[in-house]
Amino acid sequence: MLTFSNSQELVQGCSGGVLYDSTDRMTEVDRKPFESRAWKTNLLQVCQAVLFVFVIWAVDKAITYSRERTPAFSEVQNPPATAVTGIPDCSQNKFLQQGVDCLTFLYTPNNDPAVNAIVAAMRANNSPAVPESKTMGFASMSQIDAYLYANPQKALGAVHFNTSNPQHISITLQSNSSINWFKGHYQHPNTYFQLPLQMAAERESARYLANDSKLAWDVSYTSFAHPASQSASVVGNIAPTFLFASAMFNFVLLLHNLVTEKESGVRQVMSTMGLLNSPFWLTWSLFEGLQALLSSLLVLAAAYAFHFDLVWQNSFALSFLLLLLTNLALVAFCFFISTLLQRASAAVPTGFVVFIVAWVMLLVVAFGFPYSVNYSKGFVALFSLFPWTLLGKGIRDLASATTGDGAVGISWSQRYSYCQAQTPPPSQQGSLGYYTTDCVAPLPHLYIFAALQCVFYMLLAVYLDKVLPDRMGVRLPPWYPLLPSYWNPSKKTNTQRASAAMQLAASEPISPSVDTDVTAETAALQLQCRDWVRSQERFQLPLKQLAAAMQGSIQEPQQMQGSSQQTQPGQVSSQRPQGMRGAITDCLASLQKLCSRICQMGLGERPWGSASVPCPSCSSDACSSAAVHDETAQNAQPRAPSQPRLASDSVSAVDLAKESNTADAGHLAALNPNSAAIDKLNKADVSPLTQRDVIELEDSCTSLSLNATSMGDRRSAVQMFGLRRTFVRRPALWRRVIKREKNAVTAAVEGNWLAIHEGECFCLLGPNGAGKSTTINCLTGVLPATAGEVIVNGSSITHQGGLDRVRGAMGVCNQFDVLWDNLTGREHLLLFGAIKGLTKMQAAAQADALLEQVKLTAAGGVRAGAYSGGMRRRLSLAIALLGNPKILYLDEPTTGMDPVSRRHLWDLIASVKKQCAVVLTTHSMEEADILGDRIGIMARGRLRCLGSGLHLKQKFGSGYRLSIQLQQDSDLSKEGHEQRLQDIVMFVEKHSGAVLVDKLESQVHFKVPTGCESKLSAFFRQVKANKLQLGITDVQLRLTPLEEVFSAVVRQAEVQHAQYIKQTVELVLGEGTTLQVVNRIVAAQYNHAPLTCACSVCTTCLFMPGIAMQVLCRVLLGHYLNIL
């Protein structure tokens, strides 16, 4: 199966002919945008390494050119003599402070005639002459120091004379010793100012002492003959930084793409479609590894083209392995960093921080720390954890081997020997070539460190990807690698979750306020859950035990002990059958007991939601009688009168027959058409069950289960057995310590039992936060169920093995579109088709067909980033339909669509549901009414009602809606129009009992209560007889809309939730009367008198049990209270 993890990989794969070939017959219209898409970005990403090598070459040439003008870096064999010139003019110096008057030199003392004469001669005999304004005299040296400190960069220097001995004059010079360098202009302080000032002071002092103004005085200077100074390689110093910057260019892009896939949900969608974690990381690694290989080769090719000694004189293999392995290590490090980020907006700042830290570490490595014998090995190990330090150390070694005359570099054979612990003897130095004694880790050790970094950071990324919460908060425990079940998952289906769900449901009494349809569905699903658990347990028996059970070789332990404990003729055995017989017997008994629970609730003969369908396994009298006798049979553990019978109580059919006078053999035989097989159980026959008996009884249990759920021949595609999902909000540590706050547990889905059948469109409605999307996420494997079991196509998806088996049979259209903006609609379908395991031909054929079905054929070659909201939703639906899924999950699929597209999509969903089961969530009541074969309304995490749209309207609706259209009469005055409206309202209320709901200028709307349907026929006759007199042009009668049913169910759920958390509502009724509602208890504080209400409207209100809701209804309607 070919899989790609991002859009870049898809582009690479397609351009290489992996997904497309001549058989695909792509048109030029489709191929053109595909070939030209983002070519500039891809070209820059590949060639940016060459650009950075060019920058290295340019910087090297600039520094080399600047050094050529410095004597120390040039070779001098015959240095010429240079005459000392005159004192330079300060106004021509570019390094002094500009914009102020400068001074050529200062002197002391200024009160000595001899000094003044010498200074005057220095000014006059200088070439050029120094103006007197350019010099300044001071009395002492301290005054000059104070002046220089207060006026920096204003004077070139100073000269101090000492004339205490008339025959001896001492001279002290003061100048700036800093070397000045600016834009290629080099100024040495000795030759520029110090020597000319010294020569002028000495010349004029000698002439003054000799009293000869013509005394000749010529001084020249020359340097030593010297070779060019050798310094560290410029390329070796700057190459690590620029090459790392080149790698960081791809690092930031890769980091952004990884985090974007995680944040946008693209990766989750691919996982839902069947992409495993191993192909995901493998495709990323292969693509980035190929890019690292290409980048390393381009860098070396550019370095050879620019004649870098770093690569010309060293072995190609050494340079190539260094670049390749450090680039791969940096990719693995990027994978590791991506697992720590949740937002794509943080990728670029994180990359910038990594670059700054790495740049500082590279500077430290360039100065020899810590890869030197002078530093601790702990620092070496610490720095070796990062790829960039290995790159800097390796390039530093390669550059050092190519620096200086006679440098020979490092060959492949010398990859270890160049690193010497001590200076080798002279006889071996010639054969070694380049060597160094200040070496800690030779190049092969760096390669090993880089390879270990690749493995370490890759494993760390995979580990953190599983243990850190994803975008849905799902994670594995930190110790998951130590679990044997992770590496070797059991092939057996674990039934503990299903059994726990049955036990939990059995321990919770069924509330009378729960809808009967939901109760019936729950009971039927509990029966199916019991059958599924039994079937899994039988399936997991070893083959020999299963064959022995069918042949009757597995006998009761009591039977094996001797014949003394065998049942006497005519005596009913009180022992419970074990093994295979016990499982089948319990299957039959559980059905009867479930029916008993429903009948005890007072539902009569309508436990399965329809008055025309009797109880499939018993009559209400039989169940009640069986329940009574079963209750009295357990004297050792008496049951409270209010405690219902639990579905998990294990009582065999033989025990029921013994306990109940009415549940005789004929009754059990009526439950099962295979009466011959059941007859053995009814008569307590201990003879072994034959293989035919086992098959008949298993078919009987299956038949009873199907009949109980009223499914007919339809198969359940999805079965939810007590599905529960909770979220835990953990407060901060300081809140747990200081405020003693505990974890807050919120139940998003609370133990729902539901079956969704093949060929059915099940619409799941509910307000925001009701748990619809959470349920879909649990069914698709995005969120693990906290408790309960989910069976999809016969496989449990609560463990990874079962989930992987059914991923290919699922199609998911998420609530929010998860698409790549750079891919076309057709490429999306081809990509997800490859993930689903379709061949190229199948994916191409289905892509074209689905684009036609969703009306996107013309836009199939357009990038998804240019799609409108409705087009994106249609593309998401087409992706969900790929591969002909057996279960289709549609989470608000028509959001943002225009009416025409919405209607077309409704037709498409209606046609698709014939081949699969469709689970649809929507906020459009019209959409649910049209598409839904069954509709379930969720609120507060629970399924509140269940049934077809018509059934829900009839059951929860408050009657009919009556709309009357009035005749438009321009001659009628405003008062006359108001009077006509009033007459119509009185007429309708009198003859139909309807209540006014809304009154408009030309329409009047009424609500017909449930008890007034019988008046409608007479009302219509009256309307027909008086329509001209009343001005009625049209009358419409319709059932309660689904919106009202939805609002009523949600309102009741909120009321029940308020009662559960013990919220109190206090109403002030006037004259000191207050009304408090707490858990359906009304307390009236007015002479301790109870409140009653005789309002006829209250009796028709939805979900208003008891006097409390009647009083509230009457208060809201503005009626008077009758206080007795």
N, C-alpha and C positions, 0 to 999 in steps of 0.2 A: 504494500500500500504506500503510495506516494503522499507525503504530507509536507506542508510548508507552514512555517510559524509566523511569518510576517509578509507584508506586501513586497519588501525588497527581495525576499527569497522567491516569491512567486514570479516577480519580474525576471530574476536571474534564471529560474527554471524554465519559464516560457521562452525566453530569448535563446536558451540553449537547446530548444527542441524537446524538452522533457514532457511538457503537457500537450504541445501541439505538433502535428505532423501534417503531411499532405492530405491525409484522410479527413482532417477537421474542416478543410475547405472554408477557411475564414475569408471573408470578403475584404477588399481593400479598405472599406470604410471602418471595419472593426480593427484591422491590423495597423492602420496609420496612427491613431492615438495611442495604441499599445506600444509601438516601437519608439515613438518620440516622447513618451511620458518621462519627465524628470531626468532627461539625459544629462542636463547640465549639473544637477546635483550628484548624480552617480559618477560623472566624469571628474568632478571636483573631489569627491570622496576618494577616488582611486588615485588621482594624480597629485593630490595635495602633498604627498610625501616628496615628490620631485621638487615642488615649490620650496619646501623647507630646506632641501639639500642645496638649492640655488641660493637661498638666504645664507646658509653656512658658507658657501663659496664667496659670496659678496662680502660678508663680514671679514673673512680671512684675507681677502685681497685688500680691503681697506686698512686693516691693521698692519699688514705687511708693507703696504705703501707708506704708512706713517712711520714705521720703524726704520725704513730705509733712510730717512732723514735724520735719524738719531745715530751719532757716532758709535755708540756702544754696540749697535746691532749691524754694523758694517765692518768689513775686513779692511785693515790698514797695514800695509807692508812698509811703505816709505812715507811717513807722515811729513808734510811740509811745515816750514816755520811760518808763523803768523805774527806780524807786528802788532803791538798793542796800540790801539787807536785812542783817540781822545775820549774825554768824558762825554757820554751820550746826553742829548737834550731830553729832559724829562717830558717835554710836551709831545715827543715822538713815541713815547712808550704807551702801548695799548693796554698794558696791565695795571696802570695806575688809575685812580679814581677819575672819571671823566666829568667835565663840567665845572671843575674848580681849578684854581691856580696851583700849579705844582712847583716843587723845589728840586733842583738838580742835586744839591748836597747841602748839608748842614755842617757847622764847624764850631769848635771851642778851643781856647777862650776867645771871645770877641773884644776883650779889653787889653790884649797884649799887642804892642806895635809890631813885633816881629811876626806874630801869627797873622795879623791883618795884612802885612806886606806879602807874606807867602801866599795867602789866599787870593790877594789881588793879582799876583803873578799867575796863579793857577787859572783864574778866569780869563786873563788877557792872553796867555800863551796856549790856551786850549784850542783845538780845531774841531768844531767852530768855537768861537769865544762864548763864554758863559755870561749872560747879563747879570748884573749885580742883584737884580730883583729875583733871580732864580736861586740865590743863596741866602742863608740866614745864619747869623752867629749867636751863640749862647754863652753864658758865663761858665757853665759847668755841664758835665756829662749827664747829671741827673735831670737837668732842665730839658735836654734833648730827648731823654727817654720819656719824660712826661709829655712832650710835644708829639713824639711819634705815637704814643699810646692814644692821645686824644685825636690825632689826625692820621688814621691808617690810610695806606695806599696814596700818600700825598708826596713823599720825598723818596728819592732813589737810595740815599744812604747818608752817612756822616763820617767826618774825619776829626780826630781829637789830637791836638798837639800838646807836647810838654816841653817848655823852653826854660826849665829851671836852671839848666847848665848852658851857658852861652855857647859853649863849644860842642854841645850834644843835644840834638832835637829828636825826641821819640814820637812815633806816629802810631795811632790806634784807629783802625778802620771799622766801620759799622755798616752792614748791608743786609739785604734780604737774601737768605740762602735758598729759598724755594725755587724749584725749577718750574718755569712757566711754559705752558704748551697750549696753543689755541689755533685750530684750523690749519694745522701743518706748520705753524710758526713756532720754532723751538728757541728758547732764550735761556742760556746757561748763566747763572748769577756770577760765576767767577770771571768768565771772559767778557761778559757784557758790561759790567759796572765795576766790579771789585778791582780787577787788574788795571783798568784805565785810571781809576781814582788813586790807587796806590802809586802808579808810575808818575802821575802829575804831582802828588804831594812829595814824593822822594826827589823828583827832579828840581822842583822849586826850592825845597829845603837845602839841597846841595848847592844850588846856585847862590842862595842867600848866605850860607856859611862861607862859600868860596868868594863871595862878592864878585861873581862873574856871571853876568846875565846871558852870555853866549856859550856857556858850558854845554857841550853836546851830551845828549842823554837819549839813547835809542834802546828799546827793550822788545824782544820777540819771544814767542813761546811755541812749543810743539808738543804733541802727545806721543805716547809710546806706540811702537808698531804692535798691532794686536789682531787676532782673528775676530770674526763676528761672534758676539755673545750668543750663547745657546740658551733658549728659554723653553718653557713648556709649549707644546704644540697648540696653536690657536684653535685648530679644528678639534683637537682632543679636549680643549676646555669648553668650547661652545656647542659641540655636536650633541652631547647628552641632553642639553636643555632643548635644542631645536628638534631633535628626533623625538624626544618625549612629547613636545608640543604637537608634533605630527600625530603621534599615537593618541594624544588626548582629544584631537579633533574627532576621531572615530569613537573614542571612549564616550564622549558626551552624547553623540548621536545614538550610539547603542544603548546607553543608559536611558535616554529619553524614550526610545522605542519600547524597551522592555517595560518601563513603568507605565507608559501609555497603554500598552496591551493589558496590563493588569488593572489599571484604573478604569478604563473604558468597558471592561468586561469581555473583550474579544477573546482573551484566553479562556475565560469561563465558558463562553459559547462553544469554542472549539472542543473543550473538554466534554461538554454536554453532547456534542455531535459524535464523540467517540475518540478524540485525540488524547492519548495517554501522556503522562509527564515525560517519559523517556524519549519519545519522538520529538516532543517540544524542545527539550534541551539539546537533543542531538542535532536537530536542524539548525538551531541557533549556533551551536558549536561548529558545525561543518561550514556554515556560511561565513562566520567570522574567522574561522581558521583559514579558509580559502582566501579571504580578503587580507589576512595577516601575511600569508605566503606571498601574495601578489605585491603587497606593499613593501615587504622586505626585499624582494627582487628588484623592484623599481628604485628603491633607495640605493642599493648597491650599484645598479646600472648607472644611476645619476652620479654616484661618487666616482665610479671609474671614468665617466665622461668628463668630470671636472678634475681628474688627475689628483685625487686626494691620496697622499702617501699612506694615509690610514688604511686604505684598502689595497693599494697597489703593492705595498711591501709586506703586508701580512697575508696569511692564508685566507683564501676565499671562504673556506668551510668555517673557519673560526668567526669571521664577521657575519656570515649568513646565519649560523646557529645562534649567535648572540642576539641578533635582531629578531629572528623568528620566535625563539623561545620567550624572550621578554615581551613581545607583542601578544603571544598566546597567554602568558601569565597575566598581562594587563586585561585581556578579555575575560579571563576567569575572575579576576578581581572585580571587574564591572558587573559580572553576574552576581557576585556576592553583595556588592553595594545595592544592586537593584532590589534585592529581597528586603532591604531595610527601609525602602521608600514606598510610600503609598500614593503620592501625588506626582504627576508628571511635571508640574511647575517647579518642583524641588530638584529636578535632575540637573538643570544648568547651574544653579548655585552650588550644588554638591560637587559637580565637576570642577567648578572654579576653585573651591576650597581644596579639593584633591590636588589640583595643579599647583597652588601656592605652597602647600605642604611639601609636595614632591620637589618643587624648585628649590626650596630651602635645603632639603636633604641632599639634592644634587650639588649645591654649593659646598655643603659640608664634605661630601665625598671628594669633590675636586681638590680640597685642601688635605686629603689623605686620611680623614677620619671616617670610619673606624678601621679601614682595611690597612692596618699597619701593625707591626710587631710591638709598637709602643702602647697599644690600647687593649682593653680586655676583650676576651672572646665573647662575652655576653653582649657587648655592643655590636659585634660582628653578626651574631645570631639575630639580634633585634633588627638591624638594618637589612638583613637578608630576607626578611619577611615581605619586602616590597619590591615589585618588579623594577621600578625606576632606579633604585640604588644599584641593582645588578647591572643595569644598562650603563650607568655612569662609571662603575668600577671596571667593567669590561672595556669600554671605549678608552678609559684612562690607561689601561695596560697596553692596548693596541697602539695608542698614540705615543706612549713613552718609548715603545720599541722602534718607532720611526722618527724620533727626534735626534737631530745632530748629524754631523758628518759621519759617513760610514755606517749609518743605521741600516740594519738588515731586516728588521721586523721579526715576526714570530711565525715559524712554519708549523705545519700540522704535527710533525714529529717532535717539535719543541714545546708543545702545548703544556706539558708539565715541567720540563727541565728548565724553562726560563725563570722559574720561581725557586730561588736558592735560599736555604736557611743561613748560609754564611758565604763569604767570598771564596769562590773556587780557586785552586792553585793556578798559576800562570800557564801551566801546560795544558789545562783544560779550558781556559777562557777562549781560546781561538776556536775550538770546536763547538762551544756553546753558542757563540754568536751573542745575541742579546740576553742579558740576565739581570736580575735585580734581587737584592737581599732583603729589601723591605716589602715583602709580599706575604699576604696571609692566605688568600684564596686564588689559585690559578683559574684560568678560564674554564676548564672542564668542571671544576667545582661550581662555578657560576651557572653552567648549563644544568647541572643536577639540581641546584637550588631553584632555578626557573621551572624545571619540569615538575619538581615537587610542589611549587606554588600553583601550577596549573591544576594538578590533582587536588590539592588541599582546598583551594578556593572554589573549585567546581563542586566538590563534595559538600563544602560548607554552604554553598548557594542552594544546592538541592535539599540539604537538611533544613536550613532556615526557611526555605520556601514552604516546607510542610509544617514546621512547628510555629511559625509566626502566623497570626491571623490574616486571612485573605480579605478581599473586599466584602465578603459576607460574614466575616468573623469566624470562619471555620479553620481549625488547625488540628494537628495530631499531637499527642503527648510528647514531651522532649525525649522520652526513653523509647520511642517507637522502634528504633533500629534493634533494640534488645528483645523485642517481642517475636517469638517464633511464628506467630500467626501472620506477621507482616511479610516475612520471607517465604513462608510455606502455608498459604491460606488453606483452610480445610475445604474440601470439596463438598462436605456435608452441609446442608442447610440447618442453621441454628434456629430452633423453635422457641428459645427462651423468651424472646421479645414478644412473640405472639401469645405465649402462655401467660406472661406477665400482664399483657393488655387485657386478656380475659379475666384474670384474677382481679385487676383493678376495676374493670367494669362491673364485675359481680359484687364487689365490696361497696359500690356506690348505689344507693337506692334510686330507682327511677322516679323522678319528680313528676307529679301529675301535670305540671305546666309544660312539660316537654311535648312537642308536637307528636301526634300519633304516627305520622308517616316516618318521622325521624326515628321514633322508637321501633317501629317495625323494621326499618332498614338496619338499625343497630342489632336487633335480635337476629335477623337473617344473616348479617355479617358475622356475628358471634358464632352462629352455627357453622358457617363456612370456615371460620377461623379454626373451630374445633376439628372439622373434617380435614383441613389442611395440615394441622399439627399431627393428627393421627396418620394421615397419609405419608407425611415426611418421616415419622417415626417408623412406620412399616417399611418405607423405602430404604431407610438407613440400616435395617437389620441385615446382618450377614446373609449371604445367599443360602447357605446351608440351613440357618435357622428359619429363614422364610419358607424354604421348601418343607422343612420339618413341620412348621406350623400349619401349612396347607394340608399336609398328609396326616395331621393329628398326632404326630409323635411327641409334640410338646404337651404334656399333660399337667394337670394340677399337681402341686407338690403333695397335697393330701392323698391324691390317687396313687402316687408313687410309693407312699409309705405302707400301703397294705389295703386289703379289701374291707377292713373293719370300718373305714370312714366313708365307704361308698354309700350313695344315696339308696335308700330302700325303695322298693316299688311303691308307687303311690304317694311318696313323700316329696315335697318340693324342696329343692336344695336351697339352703340359705347362704351358700358360699357364692362369692362373686366370680364369674368366669374370668380367666386371666388370658394373657397373650393375645393372639389374633381375635379370638371370640370376644374377649372383653373389650377390645377396641371397637369392634363393630357394634356390640351391644350398647356401649356408651354413646356411640354415634346416634343410635335410634333414641336412646333415653334422653339425650341432650335436646333433641328436637322437641320431644313432648314437654320437657321442663321449660324450654323457652316459650313455648305456646302458653304454658301455665302462667308464666310471669306476666305475659301480656294480658291474658284473660283476667288475672287478678286486678289489673289496673282499671277494670270496668270498661274495656273497649269492646266487649261483646264479641260478635263474630266478625269484627273488622280490624284484626290485628295487622293485616298487611296493607292497609290503606284504601281499601275499596269495600263498600258494603255488599257488592255482588260476588266477592271472592271469599268463601268461608275459610276458616282456619284450616290449613292444609293437613294438620296432623291430629286434630282433636276438635270436639265441640267445646263450647265454653263450659258446659256442665261437667263434662268428663275431665277437663283440665282442672276445674275448681275442685272436683271431688278428689282427683289424684293429688292435687296440692295439699288438700286437707289431710288425706291419709298419709301422705309423705311427711307432713309436718308432725303428725302424732307418732310416727315411727321412730323419731329421734328423741327418745325420752332422756337419754344421757346428756344431750346438749339442747336444752329447750331454746326455742327461737322466740324473740320478741314479736308481739303481734304486728308491729309496724315494719318489721324487717322482712324484705321480700326474699323469695327464694333465689339463690345464686345460680347463675348458669354454670359455674365451675363445680358445683356439687356433683360428685360422681355416684350415681345410683344406676344400677343395671336394670335392664328391662324386666328381668326375672323378679327383682325386688319390687319394682313398681307393680307388677302383676300380683305379687303376694300382698302388698299393702292395700291396694285399691280394689274395692268390690266392683267398680264399674270398668276398670281398665283390665279387661280379661284378654284371653288369647285372641278373640275375634277383633277386639279393638286394635291390638298391635298388628294383626294381619291386615286390617283396613289401612294401616299406615303404609304398607309395603305391598306392592303387587306380587312379590316373590314370597307368597305365604308359605310355600313348602320349606324354604330355607329358614324362615322365622319360626316355623312350628317347632323346630328343635330347641330354640331358645325359650319359647313360651312354655314348653313342657319340661323345661329344666333338663333337657337331654344332655347327658355328659358324653355321648358318643363323639368321636372325633369329627370335626368339620372337614368335608371333602373340598377338593379344589373348586368344584362347581359351586358348592355352598358359599365359599369365600367370594367368588366372582359375583354371584347373585347378590350377596349382601352389600358388597362394595358398590355395585350398580344401584342398589336400593338407596343407600345413603346419598349417593350423588343425585339421584332422581328427587329424593325428598328435599335436598338442599336447593335444587333448581326450582322446585315447586314453591318452596317457602319464600323465595325472593321474587317470585312471579316473573322469572326471566324467560320462561319458555325455552326456546332452543338457543338463545343468545349466550355467548360466553363472556365472562367478566374479563375485560382487558386490564383493569386496575382495581385492586381491592385494598382498601385502607382499613387496617385492624387497629382501632384505637390510636390513630396517629396523633402524636403530641410533639409540639416543638416549643421550647422555652428559651428565653434569653436571660442571661445573668449580667447585671450591671455591677461591676466591682468598684466601690469607691476608692479614692486615693488612699495611700498608706496613712497619711496624716489624719484623714477623716476616720479611718478605722481605729487609729490609736487614740486620738483626742476626743472625737465625738462618738466613738463606739458605734459607728455606722456599720451595718451588715450588708451583705450582698442582696441586691434587689432582683427578685426573680419575676419575670414577666412572661406569661403564657400567650404566645401568638396563636397557637393551634392547640385546642384542648380536647384530646381524645375523641376524634371523629371517626365514625364507622361508616364507610361508604363504598359502594361498588359502581364502577363505570363500565358499561357493556360495549361490546363491539357493535358498530353500526349506529351508535348513539352520539348525539351532541349534547353534552352535559354543560349547562351554563352555571357558573358559580358567581353569584352576586354578593355584594356586601359593600358597606361604606369603606372609606379609607381607613386602613389600620385594622380591618376585620380579620385579616389572615389569609386573604386569597393568594397574593403573590408568595407568601411564605409556604402555603400548601403546594403551589406549583413548584417552588424551589425544592421542597422535600420530595416531590414526585419525580423530579428530573435529576436528583442527586446533587444539586447545588448546595443544599443544606442537609446535613444528616438529621434524621428524626431523633428527638430526645428519647422518646418511648414509642412503643407501638411497632407495627409491622406494615410494610407496603409490598404487595405482590403485583408485579407487572408482567403480563404474559407468562404467568406461572412461575416467575423467578423472584426471589426476595431481593430487593435493592438496598436493604439496610447493611449489606456487606459488599465489599468492593467487587468481588467476583461476580455476584449476581447483577450488580449495576453495570459492569462492563458488558455483560451478555445482552442487555436490553438497550444499550445506548444506540446501537444501530437501528433499532426499531422505533426510536423516538424522534419526533420532530418538534422543535421548540421555536416559537415566535415570542421573543421577550417583550416586556412592557416598553423598553426603550431600545431603539435601533442600535445595533452594534455592527457597524460597517467600517470598511477602510475607504477613506475619501479618495485614495489614489487608484483604486481598483474599479473596473467597470462592473455593471450588473452581471454580465455573463461570466466574468472572471470570478466573481464571488461564488456563483453556482458551481463553476468548475473546481474551485478550491475546496469548498465544502463537500462536493461530490467525491473528491479524492480522499478527504478525511473520512468520509463514510464508507470508503472501500469500493467505490464504483470504478469501473474501467474508464479509459479515456472516451471510448465510443459511447458508453452508457451515460457518462457525465455530460458529454456534449449533446446527446439526444434529449436527455431530460432538461438540460438548461434551455434549449430552444423551445421545448414544449411548455415549460413553466413560464418563460418570458411571454409566450403567447397567451397563456391562461391569465396572467396578471396584467396583461396589456402593457408590457414593457419591451416589446420586440424592437420598436424604433429607438428606444433608449438603452438597448442592451450594450452598445459599444460606448456609452457615455460614462464617465467616471461618477461614482456614487456621490462624490462631494458636490456635484452640480444638481443632484436630485432634490425635488421638493419633499416636504414632510410626508405627503401621501404616497409619493413614489418610493420613498425609503421603506414605508410600512409594507407596501406591496412586494418589494424585493425581500424583506424579512420573511414574509409569508411564503414566498417562493423557496427560500432557503429551507424553511421548516418542512416543506413538502418534498424535499429531495429524498430520493431513495425509497419512496412509497412507504412511509412509516406506518406502523400499526397503531401507535398512539400519538396523537397530535395535540400539543399544548399551545394554546393561543391566549396570550396575556394582553387583553385590550388591543386586538389586531387592527381595528378600524379607527384608531385615534388619529385625528388630523386629516381625515379623508373627506373629499367632497361627496355629496349625496349619490352621484352617479357611480363613482368608484366604490363607495360603500355598498351599494346595491349589487354591483357586479361581484364583489368579494363575498357577499352573502350567498349568492348563487354558487360560487366556487366552493365555499365551505359546505354547503348543502350537498353538493355532488361528491365531495371528498369523503364525507362521513359514511358513505355506503361501504367503503373499504377499510375503515379504521374507526377507532374511538376518538372523539374530539372533546377536549376539555377547554372550555371557553370562559374567560373572565371578561367582564365588560361593565361599564357604567351606563350603557344605553339599554333602557328597558325595552325599547322597540326591537333592538337587535336580539336580546334574550328571548323575547316573545316569538320572534320569527324563526330563529335558528334552534332554540332549545327544545329537545325532546323531553328533557327533564331539567328542572331549575332548582338549584339549591341556594338558599340565602344564608350567608354567614354573618355573624355579628359577635364581637368579643371572643373570637377564636372558635366559636361553636357553630355547628350546623343547626339552624333554627327551624327551617321548614324544607320540604322536599316534595317534588311532584311536577306535573306538567303545568304550563302556564294557565290553562283553563281550570285545572284542579285548584291551583293556588288562589285564583280569583274567586272561585266559588266558595272556597273554604275560609279565606281570610278577608274577602271583600265585604264591604258594608252595603251591599245592594247594587243598584243600577245608577247610572248617571243619565239624567234627562235634560236635554237641551231643546229649547223652543226658539225658533227664528220668527221675529216679528216683521210685519209688513211696514215698509217705509212709506210714510205719508207726509209730504212736505206741507200740506195745508193744516196739519195738526199742530196746535200750540204746544209750548213746553209743558204747561200745566196739564193739557190733555194727554200728552205722551206719558207723563208721570202717572196720571190716573189710570191709563190703559195698562201700564206695567203693574200697578198695584192690583188691578182687577185680575190680571193673569196670574199673579202670585197667589191671590186668594182662591182663584178657581183651581189651580193645580194642587194647593195644599188641601182643599176641601175634598176633591174627588180622588186623589192618589195618595195622600198622606206624605207627599214628598216635602223635603225641607230645602228652603232657598240656600244656595251656595254662593252664587255670583249673579250680579245684575249689570248688564251692559246696555248700551243704547239700543241695539237691535237684537240682542240675545239675552236669554235668561236661562241659568243653569240651576238644576235641582239635584238633590241626592234622594234616591228612593230607598228607604230602610229595608232591611231584609224581610221584615214581616208584612210588608205592604205590596209584595208582588201580585197578590190575588186581586188587587184593585186596579191593576193596569189595564186589563181588558175593558172594564167599564169606563175607565178614564179616557181611553182612546176613542170609544164611541161618543163620549161627551165632546171630545175635541173635534171630532169629525162633524158633529152636529152644530157646534158653535164657533168654528174656526173663522168664519167671515165676520161674525160679530166681535170676536176678540182680536182679530187682525193677525192670526197665526198663519204663517206660510209654510213652515217646516217643523217637524218634530223628530228628534233623534233619541234613541234609547240604546245604551251600550253598557257592557259590564264594567265593573270597577277596574280602572287601569292598573297595570302592574306596578306603577310608581306608588300607588297608595298601599298596595300589599307590601312593597319593599319598606316604605316608611313605617307602616304599622309593626312589621316584624322587628325592624331596627329599634323602634321606640320601646317595644316590649323588652328587648334585650338590654337596653339602657336602664329600664326600670328594675329589671331583675339584678343587674349589676349594682345599682344603687342600694338595693335591699341587701345584697350579699355583703357589701362593705359597710353596711349599717349607716348609711347616710340618712339624715333627718331633714325633712322639708316641713317648715312651719308656715302656716297661712293665717293671717289675721282677718277674721270674718266680720269684725265690727262689734261694738259694745262689749269689748273685753273678751270676746270669744277667739280662741286660737285653736288651730288644727295641726297636729303633728302626725306625720306618716313615717313609721319606723317598722320595716319588715312586715308590711301589710297590717299593722295595728294602728287604729285611729284612736287618738285620745282627745276628747273634747273637754275643755276646761270651762264649763259654764254650768254651775249648779250640779256638776257631775251627771249631766244629762246626756244620753246617747244621741247621736245625730242620725237621721234617716233621710232618705231621698226617694221620692216617688216619680222622679223625672223619667218620662218614657224614652227620652233620647239616650239617657245613660245606659239603658239596657241594650242599646245597639252599638255602643262604643266598642272599639276593638281592644282586646286585652285589658279589660277593666274588671278584674276579679274582685268581688267583695264590695263592702260598703265604702271602703276607703276611696276606690277609684270613682265610684258613683258620686260621692261628695265632691271630689276634685273636679269631676266633669261638670257638675252643676255650678260650682263656683266659677269655673272658666266660662260657662255659657251665660252667666248672669242671672240664674234663677234664684228664687227665694228658698231659704232653708226652713224646713219644718222641725222645730226643736220641741221634742216631747218632754 
